[in-house]
Amino acid sequence: MNQIAALHHEAMSLSDEAMAAESSGDRLRSRELFLRAFQREREAAGLVAEDLLFEPTRSVLHRSAASLAIDCGEYREAGRLIGVALAGNPPGEIAEELRDLLEAIRFRRHSTSPVQDRATDIAAGKERTGDTSTLEDLSVLARLREEDEG
């Protein structure tokens, strides 16, 4: 339990730092911190994923990890985490919040363009495969990479 609490606490601290970076305009730092927060919270949720008697903590951790995954644009992983949470026995209020997150995923998937997603991932150093020819100015990506490395 101590490891779960420590991971959760670290994730929430990183999330707070990410929000502060975002509000100060440092989007790349914010994205990095949200990703680290998501990784910690997903790890905490994974430690209780199989323990269906560990409710409501189990579903709360999965809900939190899914929310952070959405913040990181990791929609498929967010959906998986929500599915794991709903497959248990979450309290009604948390189950409703999990379903709301599913709606948020559907909305975000359709509200961002593939070009925006591609540019954001490439700038963050995530390897992407596929066609990037729809990006009008590839020098933008080079500049974003330099800023990220510098």
Order of alpha helices (4+ residues) and beta strands (2+ residues): alpha-alpha-alpha-alpha-alpha-alpha-alpha
